[in-house]
Amino acid sequence: MRTVYQARDVAEAHFIRAYLENCGIAAAVQGEALSFGIGGLPAGPSTAPTVCVLDANDADAALALIRERPATASPTHCHACGYDLTGAPGPACPECGRPFRSVQSWLCPGCGETVEGQFSDCWQCGAERPANGVSGEPSDP
């Protein structure tokens, strides 16, 4: 086993683990319990969860995938308090005030439906988000 990523929090660690596994690399999250021991305070270098590949031979490929991974749109939950940010206007969590980056809504090229920015596919017809992230006029207030 070899560490390939130090995450900001447990959610990010599991996102990276799932991403690597979807790319065919077996991975695990280490140190997850430490974040619960510090009572939800921001993780520091000694308590932050890490992502490890199970086969050390996969480390270089995992590091390359992590560097080249697509940027995530916007968070669905606040990294500080876990509040569900779906539909939150930003730029800060309404529960704890931690800033987050919101992403503009986009218009589906297939059916014209307005789709919240964190989604990559239209909920109405299943069409993919355009490569430039927008189609027509963005509808975010």
C-alpha positions in Angstrom: 0.0 0.0 0.0 1.3 3.5 -0.9 -0.2 6.9 -0.1 -0.9 9.0 -3.2 -3.1 11.8 -1.8 -3.7 13.8 1.4 -7.3 15.1 1.4 -8.8 18.2 3.1 -11.5 16.0 4.6 -13.2 12.6 4.5 -15.6 13.5 1.7 -12.7 14.6 -0.6 -10.7 11.4 0.3 -13.7 9.2 -0.6 -14.2 11.2 -3.9 -10.6 10.6 -4.9 -10.8 6.9 -3.8 -13.9 6.4 -5.9 -12.4 8.2 -8.9 -9.3 5.9 -8.8 -11.4 2.8 -8.5 -13.6 3.9 -11.4 -10.3 4.2 -13.3 -9.4 0.6 -12.4 -7.0 1.3 -9.5 -7.8 -0.3 -6.1 -7.6 2.3 -3.3 -8.5 2.9 0.3 -8.9 5.8 2.7 -6.7 5.9 5.7 -7.1 8.0 8.8 -10.8 8.6 8.4 -11.5 8.0 12.1 -9.0 10.8 13.1 -11.3 13.4 11.6 -14.1 12.4 14.0 -11.7 12.6 16.9 -11.0 16.3 16.3 -14.7 17.1 16.5 -15.2 18.4 13.0 -12.4 21.0 13.2 -10.5 21.5 10.0 -8.0 18.7 9.5 -4.3 19.4 9.7 -1.4 17.5 8.1 -1.3 15.0 11.0 -5.0 14.3 11.0 -6.1 14.7 7.4 -7.3 11.5 5.7 -5.1 10.0 3.0 -5.8 7.9 -0.1 -3.6 4.9 -0.6 -3.4 2.6 -3.6 -3.4 -1.1 -2.6 -0.8 -2.1 -5.1 2.3 0.1 -4.9 2.9 -0.5 -8.6 -0.2 1.5 -9.3 1.1 4.6 -7.5 2.5 6.4 -10.6 -0.6 5.9 -12.6 -2.8 7.0 -9.7 -0.7 10.2 -9.2 -1.1 11.0 -12.9 -4.9 10.4 -12.8 -5.2 12.6 -9.7 -3.2 15.4 -11.4 -5.3 15.2 -14.6 -8.8 14.6 -13.0 -11.6 16.8 -14.1 -12.3 19.7 -11.8 -15.4 19.1 -9.7 -18.2 21.5 -10.3 -19.4 22.7 -6.9 -19.7 21.0 -3.6 -22.9 19.3 -2.7 -22.2 19.5 1.1 -20.2 22.1 3.1 -16.7 20.8 3.9 -16.9 22.4 7.3 -20.3 21.4 8.7 -21.8 19.0 6.2 -24.8 21.3 5.4 -26.5 20.3 2.0 -25.5 23.2 -0.4 -27.9 22.1 -3.2 -29.5 25.3 -4.5 -27.6 27.5 -2.0 -26.8 30.8 -3.8 -23.3 31.1 -2.3 -20.7 32.4 -1.8 -20.9 31.0 1.7 -22.6 28.1 3.5 -25.9 29.4 5.1 -25.3 27.2 8.2 -21.6 28.0 9.2 -20.5 30.8 6.8 -17.6 28.8 5.1 -17.1 30.1 1.6 -17.6 27.8 -1.4 -17.5 28.2 -5.1 -20.9 27.9 -6.8 -21.2 27.1 -10.5 -23.7 28.7 -12.8 -26.7 26.8 -13.9 -26.7 25.8 -17.5 -29.4 25.2 -20.2 -29.7 21.7 -21.6 -28.9 21.6 -25.3 -31.4 18.7 -25.7 -34.5 20.0 -24.1 -33.8 23.5 -22.9 -34.2 22.6 -19.2 -32.3 24.7 -16.6 -29.9 22.4 -14.7 -28.1 23.3 -11.5 -24.4 23.9 -12.0 -23.1 20.9 -10.0 -24.7 18.4 -12.4 -23.0 17.1 -15.6 -26.2 15.6 -17.1 -29.7 17.0 -17.6 -32.2 15.5 -15.2 -35.0 15.8 -17.7 -33.6 14.2 -20.8 -30.1 12.9 -19.8 -28.2 15.0 -22.3 -24.6 15.8 -21.3 -23.5 19.3 -20.2 -21.9 21.1 -23.2 -18.1 21.1 -23.1 -17.9 24.9 -22.4 -20.3 24.5 -19.5 -23.1 26.5 -20.9 -25.6 26.4 -23.6 -27.6 29.5 -24.4 -27.9 32.0 -21.5 -27.0 30.8 -18.0 -29.9 31.1 -15.7 -28.2 31.4 -12.3 -29.6 34.4 -10.4 
